[in-house]
Structure formats: C-alpha cells, structure tokens
C-alpha cells in the first residue's frame, strides 16, 4: 500500500504546521477598503487563502498579531466577524476578540 503525502500548512494564529485537512481556510472577499474575511471549510472559494486551526485561541492570536492582513496581502484591517462566528470566538464591541473569555474557554490564564 502506497501512502500519499498530505499537504501541510501553517496556522496563522499559533504558527504550528498541521495537515491542511485539520485547518480552516480563510479568504478575503471584497476590494479596496471594504474587505471582509470568510471561512472556507470546503476549500473551494477562489483567491489567496490563509489557514488557521478552528480554535478561538488561534483566532485571537491571529487577530492580535494582524496575521490575516499579511497572509492574505490585504491593506488595512479586514472585517473578521464571519470568521469569529464560525469559530465561536467571543468578541467585544470593537470587534476584537475578548481575551479573557477566549482564555477562560481554552483554560489559559489571561
């Protein structure tokens, strides 16, 4: 039996490598100043993609480090509300993940 190598990708949140099948692909939709991020679990949307573990802690790290803009080559800060809903990450009124809630959800100190 011949085993095929699975493609590996790096999570934009925790920066750990994992098989692409374990990571959530995220794409930028829109143009100019009106860019939003969309989760692509089927990996079928066109365009450049960023990969992330479907984990609120990785999402919080990616937002804090502004990794989505760099990985997707998008100028400015894209709207990440749809991705936050998909990974069920709590957000504050500013749209940023609430670090205390995310940390308590994954069992880490704030």
PyMOL commands that place a pseudoatom at each C-alpha (Angstrom):
pseudoatom trace, name=CA, resn=UNK, resi=1, chain=A, elem=C, hetatm=0, pos=[0.000, 0.000, 0.000]
pseudoatom trace, name=CA, resn=UNK, resi=2, chain=A, elem=C, hetatm=0, pos=[1.385, 3.370, -1.022]
pseudoatom trace, name=CA, resn=UNK, resi=3, chain=A, elem=C, hetatm=0, pos=[0.756, 6.331, 1.264]
pseudoatom trace, name=CA, resn=UNK, resi=4, chain=A, elem=C, hetatm=0, pos=[0.497, 9.741, -0.274]
pseudoatom trace, name=CA, resn=UNK, resi=5, chain=A, elem=C, hetatm=0, pos=[1.932, 12.758, 1.434]
pseudoatom trace, name=CA, resn=UNK, resi=6, chain=A, elem=C, hetatm=0, pos=[-0.692, 15.148, 2.740]
pseudoatom trace, name=CA, resn=UNK, resi=7, chain=A, elem=C, hetatm=0, pos=[-0.146, 18.855, 2.174]
pseudoatom trace, name=CA, resn=UNK, resi=8, chain=A, elem=C, hetatm=0, pos=[0.841, 20.752, 5.307]
pseudoatom trace, name=CA, resn=UNK, resi=9, chain=A, elem=C, hetatm=0, pos=[0.045, 24.364, 6.073]
pseudoatom trace, name=CA, resn=UNK, resi=10, chain=A, elem=C, hetatm=0, pos=[0.986, 26.760, 8.867]
pseudoatom trace, name=CA, resn=UNK, resi=11, chain=A, elem=C, hetatm=0, pos=[-1.669, 28.165, 11.196]
pseudoatom trace, name=CA, resn=UNK, resi=12, chain=A, elem=C, hetatm=0, pos=[-1.638, 31.988, 11.100]
pseudoatom trace, name=CA, resn=UNK, resi=13, chain=A, elem=C, hetatm=0, pos=[-2.564, 32.036, 14.794]
pseudoatom trace, name=CA, resn=UNK, resi=14, chain=A, elem=C, hetatm=0, pos=[-0.257, 29.642, 16.629]
pseudoatom trace, name=CA, resn=UNK, resi=15, chain=A, elem=C, hetatm=0, pos=[2.267, 29.263, 13.757]
pseudoatom trace, name=CA, resn=UNK, resi=16, chain=A, elem=C, hetatm=0, pos=[2.286, 25.452, 14.063]
pseudoatom trace, name=CA, resn=UNK, resi=17, chain=A, elem=C, hetatm=0, pos=[2.297, 23.244, 10.984]
pseudoatom trace, name=CA, resn=UNK, resi=18, chain=A, elem=C, hetatm=0, pos=[-0.568, 20.802, 10.518]
pseudoatom trace, name=CA, resn=UNK, resi=19, chain=A, elem=C, hetatm=0, pos=[-2.186, 18.821, 7.703]
pseudoatom trace, name=CA, resn=UNK, resi=20, chain=A, elem=C, hetatm=0, pos=[-4.346, 21.089, 5.542]
pseudoatom trace, name=CA, resn=UNK, resi=21, chain=A, elem=C, hetatm=0, pos=[-7.373, 18.925, 6.306]
pseudoatom trace, name=CA, resn=UNK, resi=22, chain=A, elem=C, hetatm=0, pos=[-7.177, 19.925, 10.008]
pseudoatom trace, name=CA, resn=UNK, resi=23, chain=A, elem=C, hetatm=0, pos=[-7.045, 23.673, 9.313]
pseudoatom trace, name=CA, resn=UNK, resi=24, chain=A, elem=C, hetatm=0, pos=[-9.771, 26.122, 8.347]
pseudoatom trace, name=CA, resn=UNK, resi=25, chain=A, elem=C, hetatm=0, pos=[-9.095, 28.047, 5.141]
pseudoatom trace, name=CA, resn=UNK, resi=26, chain=A, elem=C, hetatm=0, pos=[-9.969, 31.746, 5.266]
pseudoatom trace, name=CA, resn=UNK, resi=27, chain=A, elem=C, hetatm=0, pos=[-10.285, 34.013, 2.226]
pseudoatom trace, name=CA, resn=UNK, resi=28, chain=A, elem=C, hetatm=0, pos=[-10.660, 37.771, 1.773]
pseudoatom trace, name=CA, resn=UNK, resi=29, chain=A, elem=C, hetatm=0, pos=[-13.824, 38.895, -0.019]
pseudoatom trace, name=CA, resn=UNK, resi=30, chain=A, elem=C, hetatm=0, pos=[-14.280, 42.406, -1.392]
pseudoatom trace, name=CA, resn=UNK, resi=31, chain=A, elem=C, hetatm=0, pos=[-11.984, 45.095, -2.680]
pseudoatom trace, name=CA, resn=UNK, resi=32, chain=A, elem=C, hetatm=0, pos=[-10.493, 48.385, -1.563]
pseudoatom trace, name=CA, resn=UNK, resi=33, chain=A, elem=C, hetatm=0, pos=[-11.370, 49.455, 1.970]
pseudoatom trace, name=CA, resn=UNK, resi=34, chain=A, elem=C, hetatm=0, pos=[-14.377, 47.127, 2.160]
pseudoatom trace, name=CA, resn=UNK, resi=35, chain=A, elem=C, hetatm=0, pos=[-12.694, 43.744, 2.726]
pseudoatom trace, name=CA, resn=UNK, resi=36, chain=A, elem=C, hetatm=0, pos=[-14.142, 41.005, 4.909]
pseudoatom trace, name=CA, resn=UNK, resi=37, chain=A, elem=C, hetatm=0, pos=[-12.857, 37.568, 5.835]
pseudoatom trace, name=CA, resn=UNK, resi=38, chain=A, elem=C, hetatm=0, pos=[-14.908, 34.462, 5.125]
pseudoatom trace, name=CA, resn=UNK, resi=39, chain=A, elem=C, hetatm=0, pos=[-14.378, 30.919, 6.376]
pseudoatom trace, name=CA, resn=UNK, resi=40, chain=A, elem=C, hetatm=0, pos=[-13.956, 28.374, 3.576]
pseudoatom trace, name=CA, resn=UNK, resi=41, chain=A, elem=C, hetatm=0, pos=[-14.326, 24.915, 5.141]
pseudoatom trace, name=CA, resn=UNK, resi=42, chain=A, elem=C, hetatm=0, pos=[-14.883, 23.275, 1.723]
pseudoatom trace, name=CA, resn=UNK, resi=43, chain=A, elem=C, hetatm=0, pos=[-11.678, 24.925, 0.430]
pseudoatom trace, name=CA, resn=UNK, resi=44, chain=A, elem=C, hetatm=0, pos=[-13.405, 25.922, -2.810]
pseudoatom trace, name=CA, resn=UNK, resi=45, chain=A, elem=C, hetatm=0, pos=[-13.596, 29.721, -2.785]
pseudoatom trace, name=CA, resn=UNK, resi=46, chain=A, elem=C, hetatm=0, pos=[-11.307, 31.476, -5.262]
pseudoatom trace, name=CA, resn=UNK, resi=47, chain=A, elem=C, hetatm=0, pos=[-8.348, 33.572, -4.234]
pseudoatom trace, name=CA, resn=UNK, resi=48, chain=A, elem=C, hetatm=0, pos=[-5.490, 33.509, -1.806]
pseudoatom trace, name=CA, resn=UNK, resi=49, chain=A, elem=C, hetatm=0, pos=[-6.192, 31.722, 1.458]
pseudoatom trace, name=CA, resn=UNK, resi=50, chain=A, elem=C, hetatm=0, pos=[-4.872, 31.780, 4.999]
pseudoatom trace, name=CA, resn=UNK, resi=51, chain=A, elem=C, hetatm=0, pos=[-5.070, 28.702, 7.206]
pseudoatom trace, name=CA, resn=UNK, resi=52, chain=A, elem=C, hetatm=0, pos=[-5.942, 28.538, 10.884]
pseudoatom trace, name=CA, resn=UNK, resi=53, chain=A, elem=C, hetatm=0, pos=[-6.941, 25.935, 13.454]
pseudoatom trace, name=CA, resn=UNK, resi=54, chain=A, elem=C, hetatm=0, pos=[-10.710, 26.257, 14.028]
pseudoatom trace, name=CA, resn=UNK, resi=55, chain=A, elem=C, hetatm=0, pos=[-9.967, 27.252, 17.621]
pseudoatom trace, name=CA, resn=UNK, resi=56, chain=A, elem=C, hetatm=0, pos=[-10.879, 30.536, 19.378]
pseudoatom trace, name=CA, resn=UNK, resi=57, chain=A, elem=C, hetatm=0, pos=[-7.368, 30.790, 20.857]
pseudoatom trace, name=CA, resn=UNK, resi=58, chain=A, elem=C, hetatm=0, pos=[-5.710, 30.623, 17.420]
pseudoatom trace, name=CA, resn=UNK, resi=59, chain=A, elem=C, hetatm=0, pos=[-8.227, 33.141, 16.100]
pseudoatom trace, name=CA, resn=UNK, resi=60, chain=A, elem=C, hetatm=0, pos=[-7.441, 35.548, 18.946]
pseudoatom trace, name=CA, resn=UNK, resi=61, chain=A, elem=C, hetatm=0, pos=[-3.707, 35.255, 18.323]
pseudoatom trace, name=CA, resn=UNK, resi=62, chain=A, elem=C, hetatm=0, pos=[-4.143, 35.831, 14.583]
pseudoatom trace, name=CA, resn=UNK, resi=63, chain=A, elem=C, hetatm=0, pos=[-6.221, 38.975, 15.169]
pseudoatom trace, name=CA, resn=UNK, resi=64, chain=A, elem=C, hetatm=0, pos=[-3.838, 40.295, 17.820]
pseudoatom trace, name=CA, resn=UNK, resi=65, chain=A, elem=C, hetatm=0, pos=[-0.843, 39.792, 15.513]
pseudoatom trace, name=CA, resn=UNK, resi=66, chain=A, elem=C, hetatm=0, pos=[-2.773, 41.136, 12.479]
pseudoatom trace, name=CA, resn=UNK, resi=67, chain=A, elem=C, hetatm=0, pos=[-1.782, 37.970, 10.653]
pseudoatom trace, name=CA, resn=UNK, resi=68, chain=A, elem=C, hetatm=0, pos=[-4.778, 37.858, 8.304]
pseudoatom trace, name=CA, resn=UNK, resi=69, chain=A, elem=C, hetatm=0, pos=[-3.810, 41.065, 6.512]
pseudoatom trace, name=CA, resn=UNK, resi=70, chain=A, elem=C, hetatm=0, pos=[-0.254, 39.860, 5.943]
pseudoatom trace, name=CA, resn=UNK, resi=71, chain=A, elem=C, hetatm=0, pos=[-1.168, 36.323, 4.913]
pseudoatom trace, name=CA, resn=UNK, resi=72, chain=A, elem=C, hetatm=0, pos=[-3.879, 37.448, 2.503]
pseudoatom trace, name=CA, resn=UNK, resi=73, chain=A, elem=C, hetatm=0, pos=[-1.940, 40.511, 1.287]
pseudoatom trace, name=CA, resn=UNK, resi=74, chain=A, elem=C, hetatm=0, pos=[-4.763, 42.886, 2.202]
pseudoatom trace, name=CA, resn=UNK, resi=75, chain=A, elem=C, hetatm=0, pos=[-4.119, 46.513, 3.092]
pseudoatom trace, name=CA, resn=UNK, resi=76, chain=A, elem=C, hetatm=0, pos=[-5.782, 47.736, 6.268]
pseudoatom trace, name=CA, resn=UNK, resi=77, chain=A, elem=C, hetatm=0, pos=[-7.723, 45.721, 8.826]
pseudoatom trace, name=CA, resn=UNK, resi=78, chain=A, elem=C, hetatm=0, pos=[-10.287, 43.351, 7.282]
pseudoatom trace, name=CA, resn=UNK, resi=79, chain=A, elem=C, hetatm=0, pos=[-13.643, 42.656, 8.952]
pseudoatom trace, name=CA, resn=UNK, resi=80, chain=A, elem=C, hetatm=0, pos=[-13.337, 39.269, 10.660]
pseudoatom trace, name=CA, resn=UNK, resi=81, chain=A, elem=C, hetatm=0, pos=[-16.865, 38.959, 12.080]
pseudoatom trace, name=CA, resn=UNK, resi=82, chain=A, elem=C, hetatm=0, pos=[-17.873, 35.957, 9.948]
pseudoatom trace, name=CA, resn=UNK, resi=83, chain=A, elem=C, hetatm=0, pos=[-14.758, 34.025, 10.983]
pseudoatom trace, name=CA, resn=UNK, resi=84, chain=A, elem=C, hetatm=0, pos=[-15.368, 34.886, 14.657]
pseudoatom trace, name=CA, resn=UNK, resi=85, chain=A, elem=C, hetatm=0, pos=[-18.896, 33.490, 14.400]
pseudoatom trace, name=CA, resn=UNK, resi=86, chain=A, elem=C, hetatm=0, pos=[-17.636, 30.354, 12.658]
pseudoatom trace, name=CA, resn=UNK, resi=87, chain=A, elem=C, hetatm=0, pos=[-15.033, 29.553, 15.332]
pseudoatom trace, name=CA, resn=UNK, resi=88, chain=A, elem=C, hetatm=0, pos=[-17.426, 30.804, 18.044]
pseudoatom trace, name=CA, resn=UNK, resi=89, chain=A, elem=C, hetatm=0, pos=[-14.925, 33.321, 19.384]
pseudoatom trace, name=CA, resn=UNK, resi=90, chain=A, elem=C, hetatm=0, pos=[-16.457, 35.904, 21.711]
pseudoatom trace, name=CA, resn=UNK, resi=91, chain=A, elem=C, hetatm=0, pos=[-15.847, 39.495, 20.560]
pseudoatom trace, name=CA, resn=UNK, resi=92, chain=A, elem=C, hetatm=0, pos=[-16.065, 42.863, 22.262]
pseudoatom trace, name=CA, resn=UNK, resi=93, chain=A, elem=C, hetatm=0, pos=[-17.945, 45.846, 20.831]
pseudoatom trace, name=CA, resn=UNK, resi=94, chain=A, elem=C, hetatm=0, pos=[-14.765, 46.895, 18.998]
pseudoatom trace, name=CA, resn=UNK, resi=95, chain=A, elem=C, hetatm=0, pos=[-14.848, 43.627, 17.041]
pseudoatom trace, name=CA, resn=UNK, resi=96, chain=A, elem=C, hetatm=0, pos=[-11.681, 42.354, 18.691]
pseudoatom trace, name=CA, resn=UNK, resi=97, chain=A, elem=C, hetatm=0, pos=[-11.735, 39.004, 20.499]
pseudoatom trace, name=CA, resn=UNK, resi=98, chain=A, elem=C, hetatm=0, pos=[-12.290, 39.298, 24.232]
pseudoatom trace, name=CA, resn=UNK, resi=99, chain=A, elem=C, hetatm=0, pos=[-9.035, 37.825, 25.558]
pseudoatom trace, name=CA, resn=UNK, resi=100, chain=A, elem=C, hetatm=0, pos=[-10.429, 36.969, 28.977]
pseudoatom trace, name=CA, resn=UNK, resi=101, chain=A, elem=C, hetatm=0, pos=[-13.337, 34.987, 27.536]
pseudoatom trace, name=CA, resn=UNK, resi=102, chain=A, elem=C, hetatm=0, pos=[-11.166, 33.214, 24.972]
pseudoatom trace, name=CA, resn=UNK, resi=103, chain=A, elem=C, hetatm=0, pos=[-8.553, 32.368, 27.618]
pseudoatom trace, name=CA, resn=UNK, resi=104, chain=A, elem=C, hetatm=0, pos=[-11.167, 31.009, 30.007]
pseudoatom trace, name=CA, resn=UNK, resi=105, chain=A, elem=C, hetatm=0, pos=[-12.745, 28.975, 27.219]
pseudoatom trace, name=CA, resn=UNK, resi=106, chain=A, elem=C, hetatm=0, pos=[-9.460, 27.220, 26.443]
pseudoatom trace, name=CA, resn=UNK, resi=107, chain=A, elem=C, hetatm=0, pos=[-8.277, 27.049, 30.053]
pseudoatom trace, name=CA, resn=UNK, resi=108, chain=A, elem=C, hetatm=0, pos=[-5.422, 29.543, 29.856]
pseudoatom trace, name=CA, resn=UNK, resi=109, chain=A, elem=C, hetatm=0, pos=[-4.681, 32.374, 32.283]
pseudoatom trace, name=CA, resn=UNK, resi=110, chain=A, elem=C, hetatm=0, pos=[-5.229, 35.936, 30.993]
for i in range(1, 110): cmd.bond("trace and resi %d" % i, "trace and resi %d" % (i + 1))
show_as sticks, trace
zoom trace
